[in-house]
């Protein structure tokens, strides 16, 4: 097990859980909905924005999709979070007997959703290191990313949203291959 495994399979979920742990169930639940909404928006608009940027700066082509995806995600999440905080100023509590259990459920839910989005976005990552590419082709981050992509992007596309059905496996293989090709091209 390499460094990538320890960072993305052990470290990242622990960090996400630790950040979400201080929130109540209601806040974590709302954050989950915002993450799903903002990640779907980011995925759909990142490719268009990356194409526009690649026309102006083709030397950045491997990095633009990933950067645009996260830029759109962060901007939309911050805007939605500000609106959400104005509409829901007080945490919803379930009563002292149930608070702790519900808070743990909300924390776990947010950890799974945010971890899924991060893993899914890593398919477009420009990291072409052999260990990273192998991890994203098979393993826990790949499985979580494929499940997240299937539910958040693939399922709506099969219901008529987005024009044509989205194939998560094809998307993952083209993006990880692109990153590996960039590294191989740079070595020559």
Secondary structure as the mmCIF struct_conf table of DSSP 4:
data_model
#
loop_
_struct_conf.conf_type_id
_struct_conf.id
_struct_conf.beg_label_comp_id
_struct_conf.beg_label_asym_id
_struct_conf.beg_label_seq_id
_struct_conf.end_label_comp_id
_struct_conf.end_label_asym_id
_struct_conf.end_label_seq_id
HELX_RH_AL_P HELX_RH_AL_P1 UNK A 3 UNK A 5
HELX_RH_PI_P HELX_RH_PI_P1 UNK A 6 UNK A 11
HELX_RH_AL_P HELX_RH_AL_P2 UNK A 12 UNK A 20
TURN_TY1_P TURN_TY1_P1 UNK A 21 UNK A 22
BEND BEND1 UNK A 23 UNK A 23
HELX_RH_AL_P HELX_RH_AL_P3 UNK A 25 UNK A 56
HELX_RH_3T_P HELX_RH_3T_P1 UNK A 58 UNK A 60
HELX_RH_AL_P HELX_RH_AL_P4 UNK A 61 UNK A 87
BEND BEND2 UNK A 90 UNK A 90
TURN_TY1_P TURN_TY1_P2 UNK A 96 UNK A 98
HELX_RH_AL_P HELX_RH_AL_P5 UNK A 99 UNK A 121
HELX_RH_3T_P HELX_RH_3T_P2 UNK A 122 UNK A 124
HELX_RH_AL_P HELX_RH_AL_P6 UNK A 130 UNK A 137
BEND BEND3 UNK A 138 UNK A 139
HELX_RH_AL_P HELX_RH_AL_P7 UNK A 140 UNK A 149
HELX_RH_PI_P HELX_RH_PI_P2 UNK A 150 UNK A 154
HELX_RH_AL_P HELX_RH_AL_P8 UNK A 155 UNK A 158
TURN_TY1_P TURN_TY1_P3 UNK A 159 UNK A 162
BEND BEND4 UNK A 163 UNK A 164
HELX_RH_AL_P HELX_RH_AL_P9 UNK A 168 UNK A 187
#
